[in-house]
Amino acid sequence: MKSAHTFPVARLVAALAAVALVGALAAGPVAADSAQTKKELDAALADLNALEDQMAAENATETLTMLKAQWEADSSKYVQALSELQTALNLPRPPNRIECFDISNTQGVATAASMVVFE
């Protein structure tokens, strides 16, 4: 897993690259140095883009890993809960479908009903 400092450091690098770019442009390099300065700025920009791509890939990988672990944990809870129901109700196998009903009345009138199905 990446460190908590990856994102702020990358932002610092981006900010420093921007400051260097502005400083180089404000300095108004002489004609002989302008080609070299442009190459340096292009290289710095390419490095910055590569860093952003790397960060995006790392963030995506970390997020997918976290979601996979969460899904596996939820799946495990589901299997465990069905196994507990099977044991508690003395069923030959875990239930495939569970239907829950609720019918409520307010002082004998205004009946409201609901049904929830788990499959």
N, C-alpha and C positions, 0 to 999 in steps of 0.2 A: 504494500500500500504506500502511496506517496505521502510525504510529510505534509504537515499543515502549512509549512512555509513555502511550498511550491508556487502557489498562485501569487502571493505578495512579492516574491522575488522576481517572478516573471514580469509583474507590473512595474517593478523598479527598473528592470532591464529595459523594458519598453519606454519608460519615461526618460531614462538616460540616453537611449538611442534618439528619442525625439529632441532632447536638449542638444545633443551633439549635432543633429541635423540642422536645427535652427541656428546654432552657433556657427556652423560651417557656412551656412548660407548668408548669415549676417556679416561674417568676416569679409565676404566678397573676395574670394581667392583670385590671385593674378591668373592670367590666361594660361601660363605654363603649368600651374598647379591645378587648374580647374578640372582637367581630365582625370588626374589622380584622385582629387577630392570626390568627383562623381563616382569613380570606381569604388572608393572606400565607402561612400554613402550607399551605393547599390549593394555592396557586400554586407553592410550593417543591416540594411532592410531585408535582405535575403536571410540573414541569421535570425532576425526577429520573426519573420514569417515561419521559418522552420521551428523556432521555439513555440510559437502559437499552435502550429500543427501538432507538435509533440505533446503539448499540454492538453489539447483537445482529445488526442488519442488516449492519453493517460486517464483523463477524466471519464471518458466513455468506458474504458476498461474497468475502472474502479466502480462506476455506477452499475454496470452489468454484473460485476461480481457481487456487489451488495444486493441487487435485486434477485439474483440467483439464490443466494444464501437465504434471503427472506422467503422466497417461494418454497425452497426446500424445507424450511422451518414450518411454514404454514401447512405444507403437504404432510409433514410428519404429525402435526397436531390433528389434522383431519383423520388420518389413519388411526391414531391413538384413540381419538374420541369414538370412532365407529367400533373399535375393538372393545372399549369400555361398555358401550351400549349393548353389544353382542353378549358380553359376559353378564351384565346386569339383568338383561331380559331373557337370558338362556336361549338365545337364537342359534340356529345351526350354522349360520354364516353372518357376516356383517350386513346391516341393512343397505339396500340400494336406493330406497326412496323413503323419505320421512315427510309426512304431511302433518301440519300443525293448524288447528282451528281455534278461533277465539270469537265468541259471541257475547256481546255486552248489551245491557239494557240500562237506560237511565230512568229510574223510578217506574219501571214497567212499560215505558214507551221509548221511542227513539232507538230502535234496535240497530246495532252496528256489528258487522261480522267481517272476519278476515281469514284468509288461508295462506299459509306459506308452505312451499314445497322445496325440499332439499333432495337433489338427485346426484 
